[in-house]
Amino acid sequence: MTKPAHSSFWQEEAGAPGKKGPEPAAEGHGEAPPITFTMKWDDDARELMKKVPEGIVEMAVSNAEDFARQKGYARVSKKSIDELMESLGMNLDDML
């Protein structure tokens, strides 16, 4: 549903006391929010996560950490991420 520009309801809502418009953009607009890691990561693996689209980065981190734990790895590495991607039938190099 859209807000018709000619609707007095939406014009009143925008100017109503206590009503706020959209939140202003955060400082450093365009920067991705920090990524939360729950285990140790190699620098190369961390850098890979910066290339993952913002909407799926949490899932990618979680999957990489779960895979590393299942394999008994003490840390997530580029190698473990490559192994994960291969197990999913994907090639990391093709995706980047």
Phi and psi restraints in degrees (value plus and minus 20) as a CYANA .aco file:
   2 THR   PHI    -131.7   -91.7
   2 THR   PSI     147.1   187.1
   3 LYS   PHI    -123.2   -83.2
   3 LYS   PSI      84.0   124.0
   4 PRO   PHI     -81.5   -41.5
   4 PRO   PSI     112.3   152.3
   5 ALA   PHI     -82.1   -42.1
   5 ALA   PSI     -49.9    -9.9
   6 HIS   PHI    -102.0   -62.0
   6 HIS   PSI     -25.8    14.2
   7 SER   PHI     -93.9   -53.9
   7 SER   PSI     103.3   143.3
   8 SER   PHI     -88.1   -48.1
   8 SER   PSI     -46.6    -6.6
   9 PHE   PHI     -78.1   -38.1
   9 PHE   PSI     -70.3   -30.3
  10 TRP   PHI     -88.7   -48.7
  10 TRP   PSI     -52.9   -12.9
  11 GLN   PHI     -86.7   -46.7
  11 GLN   PSI     -61.0   -21.0
  12 GLU   PHI     -88.7   -48.7
  12 GLU   PSI     -61.0   -21.0
  13 GLU   PHI     -78.5   -38.5
  13 GLU   PSI     -62.8   -22.8
  14 ALA   PHI     -85.2   -45.2
  14 ALA   PSI     -52.5   -12.5
  15 GLY   PHI    -118.6   -78.6
  15 GLY   PSI     -19.4    20.6
  16 ALA   PHI     -86.6   -46.6
  16 ALA   PSI     121.9   161.9
  17 PRO   PHI     -79.9   -39.9
  17 PRO   PSI     121.2   161.2
  18 GLY   PHI      60.6   100.6
  18 GLY   PSI     -26.8    13.2
  19 LYS   PHI    -114.7   -74.7
  19 LYS   PSI     114.7   154.7
  20 LYS   PHI    -130.2   -90.2
  20 LYS   PSI     131.6   171.6
  21 GLY   PHI    -100.5   -60.5
  21 GLY   PSI    -185.6  -145.6
  22 PRO   PHI     -80.9   -40.9
  22 PRO   PSI     128.1   168.1
  23 GLU   PHI     -83.1   -43.1
  23 GLU   PSI     119.6   159.6
  24 PRO   PHI     -86.1   -46.1
  24 PRO   PSI     132.6   172.6
  25 ALA   PHI     -83.4   -43.4
  25 ALA   PSI     123.5   163.5
  26 ALA   PHI     -89.3   -49.3
  26 ALA   PSI     135.4   175.4
  27 GLU   PHI     -75.2   -35.2
  27 GLU   PSI     127.3   167.3
  28 GLY   PHI      50.6    90.6
  28 GLY   PSI      13.9    53.9
  29 HIS   PHI     -66.3   -26.3
  29 HIS   PSI     117.3   157.3
  30 GLY   PHI      78.8   118.8
  30 GLY   PSI     -32.5     7.5
  31 GLU   PHI    -108.9   -68.9
  31 GLU   PSI     121.0   161.0
  32 ALA   PHI     -95.0   -55.0
  32 ALA   PSI     128.0   168.0
  33 PRO   PHI     -84.5   -44.5
  33 PRO   PSI     137.9   177.9
  34 PRO   PHI     -82.5   -42.5
  34 PRO   PSI     127.1   167.1
  35 ILE   PHI    -113.7   -73.7
  35 ILE   PSI     114.3   154.3
  36 THR   PHI    -117.6   -77.6
  36 THR   PSI     101.8   141.8
  37 PHE   PHI    -127.8   -87.8
  37 PHE   PSI     120.2   160.2
  38 THR   PHI    -128.1   -88.1
  38 THR   PSI     -17.9    22.1
  39 MET   PHI    -166.1  -126.1
  39 MET   PSI     156.4   196.4
  40 LYS   PHI     -91.6   -51.6
  40 LYS   PSI     122.5   162.5
  41 TRP   PHI    -150.6  -110.6
  41 TRP   PSI     120.0   160.0
  42 ASP   PHI     -90.3   -50.3
  42 ASP   PSI     135.2   175.2
  43 ASP   PHI     -78.4   -38.4
  43 ASP   PSI     -60.6   -20.6
  44 ASP   PHI     -82.7   -42.7
  44 ASP   PSI     -59.4   -19.4
  45 ALA   PHI     -88.3   -48.3
  45 ALA   PSI     -60.3   -20.3
  46 ARG   PHI     -80.8   -40.8
  46 ARG   PSI     -62.4   -22.4
  47 GLU   PHI     -82.5   -42.5
  47 GLU   PSI     -56.9   -16.9
  48 LEU   PHI     -80.4   -40.4
  48 LEU   PSI     -59.1   -19.1
  49 MET   PHI     -86.2   -46.2
  49 MET   PSI     -43.7    -3.7
  50 LYS   PHI     -89.8   -49.8
  50 LYS   PSI     -37.1     2.9
  51 LYS   PHI    -112.9   -72.9
  51 LYS   PSI     -28.2    11.8
  52 VAL   PHI     -98.7   -58.7
  52 VAL   PSI     116.0   156.0
  53 PRO   PHI     -75.8   -35.8
  53 PRO   PSI     120.4   160.4
  54 GLU   PHI     -73.0   -33.0
  54 GLU   PSI     -56.7   -16.7
  55 GLY   PHI     -88.1   -48.1
  55 GLY   PSI     -38.2     1.8
  56 ILE   PHI    -144.3  -104.3
  56 ILE   PSI     -14.1    25.9
  57 VAL   PHI     -83.2   -43.2
  57 VAL   PSI     -59.1   -19.1
  58 GLU   PHI     -81.8   -41.8
  58 GLU   PSI     -61.7   -21.7
  59 MET   PHI     -85.6   -45.6
  59 MET   PSI     -62.0   -22.0
  60 ALA   PHI     -83.2   -43.2
  60 ALA   PSI     -63.0   -23.0
  61 VAL   PHI     -83.6   -43.6
  61 VAL   PSI     -67.1   -27.1
  62 SER   PHI     -79.8   -39.8
  62 SER   PSI     -65.9   -25.9
  63 ASN   PHI     -83.4   -43.4
  63 ASN   PSI     -62.1   -22.1
  64 ALA   PHI     -83.8   -43.8
  64 ALA   PSI     -61.2   -21.2
  65 GLU   PHI     -89.8   -49.8
  65 GLU   PSI     -62.3   -22.3
  66 ASP   PHI     -80.2   -40.2
  66 ASP   PSI     -63.7   -23.7
  67 PHE   PHI     -82.5   -42.5
  67 PHE   PSI     -66.3   -26.3
  68 ALA   PHI     -80.6   -40.6
  68 ALA   PSI     -62.6   -22.6
  69 ARG   PHI     -83.2   -43.2
  69 ARG   PSI     -65.0   -25.0
  70 GLN   PHI     -80.1   -40.1
  70 GLN   PSI     -54.3   -14.3
  71 LYS   PHI    -103.8   -63.8
  71 LYS   PSI     -26.5    13.5
  72 GLY   PHI      60.8   100.8
  72 GLY   PSI      -1.2    38.8
  73 TYR   PHI     -98.9   -58.9
  73 TYR   PSI     122.4   162.4
  74 ALA   PHI     -98.8   -58.8
  74 ALA   PSI     -38.9     1.1
  75 ARG   PHI    -170.6  -130.6
  75 ARG   PSI     140.8   180.8
  76 VAL   PHI    -106.9   -66.9
  76 VAL   PSI     111.7   151.7
  77 SER   PHI    -148.8  -108.8
  77 SER   PSI     149.2   189.2
  78 LYS   PHI     -79.8   -39.8
  78 LYS   PSI     -57.8   -17.8
  79 LYS   PHI     -82.1   -42.1
  79 LYS   PSI     -63.7   -23.7
  80 SER   PHI     -87.1   -47.1
  80 SER   PSI     -55.2   -15.2
  81 ILE   PHI     -87.6   -47.6
  81 ILE   PSI     -60.9   -20.9
  82 ASP   PHI     -78.3   -38.3
  82 ASP   PSI     -63.8   -23.8
  83 GLU   PHI     -82.3   -42.3
  83 GLU   PSI     -63.3   -23.3
  84 LEU   PHI     -80.1   -40.1
  84 LEU   PSI     -68.3   -28.3
  85 MET   PHI     -82.3   -42.3
  85 MET   PSI     -60.9   -20.9
  86 GLU   PHI     -82.3   -42.3
  86 GLU   PSI     -60.0   -20.0
  87 SER   PHI     -85.8   -45.8
  87 SER   PSI     -42.8    -2.8
  88 LEU   PHI    -112.5   -72.5
  88 LEU   PSI     -18.1    21.9
  89 GLY   PHI      58.5    98.5
  89 GLY   PSI       3.9    43.9
  90 MET   PHI    -140.5  -100.5
  90 MET   PSI     136.6   176.6
  91 ASN   PHI    -134.6   -94.6
  91 ASN   PSI      96.0   136.0
  92 LEU   PHI     -77.9   -37.9
  92 LEU   PSI     -61.8   -21.8
  93 ASP   PHI     -82.1   -42.1
  93 ASP   PSI     -55.6   -15.6
  94 ASP   PHI     -88.2   -48.2
  94 ASP   PSI     -49.7    -9.7
  95 MET   PHI    -100.2   -60.2
  95 MET   PSI     -44.5    -4.5
